[in-house]
């Protein structure tokens, strides 16, 4: 790891997972409800279908090319929200939400832009 970055190794992840599970009264084998976890930590989850965007854009990501967008952690002020593609099957949505919440728990910093000049996500390690 480079100087100035905290160590987020497997042991740290295991400790954090146990801590979080105990906060919501789950045993190690109980299914994790990522929506409940997001609510506990004050992270609003916004389904793509409810966003005030044009139908053409929504249909592109939910019908024509649903594989292009699963979810994103979006900075808003000092916090963030998660936008999730609710056209995906439940199992994929759970995985996506878990992935985005990992950014919250890992206290990942946001890049200055969500996309670069080519429309791709910038390298978060930067």
C-alpha positions in Angstrom: 0.0 0.0 0.0 1.1 3.5 -0.7 2.0 5.9 2.1 -1.0 7.6 3.6 -3.5 4.9 2.8 -5.0 2.8 5.5 -4.7 -1.0 5.4 -8.0 -2.6 4.6 -7.0 -6.3 4.6 -8.9 -9.5 5.0 -8.7 -9.5 8.8 -10.0 -5.9 8.9 -12.9 -6.8 6.6 -13.8 -9.8 8.8 -13.8 -7.6 12.0 -15.9 -5.0 10.3 -18.4 -7.5 8.9 -18.8 -9.0 12.4 -19.3 -5.6 13.9 -21.8 -4.5 11.3 -23.7 -7.8 11.6 -24.0 -7.4 15.4 -25.3 -3.9 14.9 -28.3 -5.3 13.1 -28.6 -8.5 15.2 -27.5 -11.0 12.6 -25.5 -14.1 13.1 -22.6 -15.0 10.8 -25.0 -17.3 8.8 -28.0 -15.0 8.5 -28.7 -13.4 5.2 -27.7 -9.8 5.0 -30.3 -7.3 3.9 -28.3 -4.5 2.2 -31.2 -2.1 2.1 -31.6 -2.4 5.8 -27.9 -1.9 6.3 -27.9 1.2 4.0 -30.8 2.6 6.0 -29.0 2.0 9.3 -26.0 4.0 8.0 -28.2 6.8 6.6 -27.4 6.0 2.9 -30.4 6.5 0.8 -30.9 4.0 -2.0 -32.6 5.4 -5.1 -34.0 3.0 -7.7 -33.2 4.0 -11.3 -36.9 3.7 -12.2 -37.7 6.5 -9.8 -35.1 9.0 -11.0 -36.4 12.2 -12.7 -34.7 11.3 -16.0 -36.1 10.9 -19.5 -37.8 7.7 -20.4 -35.2 7.1 -23.2 -32.3 7.2 -20.8 -34.2 5.0 -18.2 -35.1 2.5 -21.0 -31.5 2.4 -22.3 -30.2 1.2 -18.9 -33.2 -1.0 -17.9 -34.3 -2.5 -21.2 -31.9 -2.0 -24.1 -28.6 -2.2 -22.2 -29.2 -3.2 -18.6 -25.7 -4.7 -18.5 -24.2 -1.2 -18.8 -25.2 0.1 -15.3 -25.8 -1.8 -12.1 -25.3 1.0 -9.5 -23.2 3.8 -8.3 -22.4 5.6 -5.1 -23.1 9.3 -5.8 -21.7 12.1 -3.7 -24.2 14.6 -2.4 -22.9 17.3 -0.1 -21.0 15.6 2.7 -22.9 12.3 2.2 -23.8 10.0 -0.6 -26.7 8.1 -2.1 -26.7 4.8 -4.0 -28.5 4.7 -7.4 -29.3 1.1 -8.2 -30.7 -0.5 -11.4 -33.9 -2.0 -10.1 -34.5 -3.7 -13.4 -31.9 -6.3 -12.4 -32.8 -9.6 -10.7 -32.9 -9.4 -6.9 -29.7 -11.4 -6.4 -27.7 -9.0 -8.6 -29.2 -5.9 -6.9 -28.1 -7.3 -3.5 -24.6 -7.8 -4.8 -24.5 -4.3 -6.4 -25.8 -2.7 -3.2 -23.2 -4.7 -1.1 -20.5 -3.5 -3.5 -21.5 0.2 -3.2 -21.8 -0.1 0.6 -18.3 -1.4 0.7 -17.2 1.9 -0.7 -19.0 3.6 2.2 -17.4 1.3 4.9 -14.0 1.5 3.3 -14.3 5.3 3.3 -13.3 5.5 -0.3 -12.7 9.0 -1.6 -14.6 10.2 -4.6 -12.7 11.1 -7.7 -13.2 14.7 -8.9 -15.5 13.4 -11.6 -17.8 10.4 -11.9 -16.7 9.9 -15.6 -13.6 10.9 -17.6 -13.6 12.5 -21.1 -14.3 9.1 -22.7 -17.4 8.6 -20.4 -15.6 6.0 -18.3 -15.2 5.9 -14.6 -11.8 7.3 -13.6 -9.3 5.1 -11.7 -10.3 5.5 -8.0 -6.8 4.6 -6.9 -5.5 7.8 -8.4 
